[in-house]
């Protein structure tokens, strides 16, 4: 319910926040992840940049 309440204001600040939040349990170090080029963002390059800036998310 909180996500619904905050969806519009959050989208103004960071449109992909809730997508990343839902995928935050996936680690870029996970060996099973190798079959995916990117977890959250459209490209692996964008994913890598994000995980360098926010390694614990």
HELIX and SHEET records of a PDB file:
HELIX    1   1 UNK A    2  UNK A   13  1                                  12    
HELIX    2   2 UNK A   17  UNK A   23  1                                   7    
HELIX    3   3 UNK A   31  UNK A   35  5                                   5    
HELIX    4   4 UNK A   44  UNK A   53  1                                  10    
END                                                                             
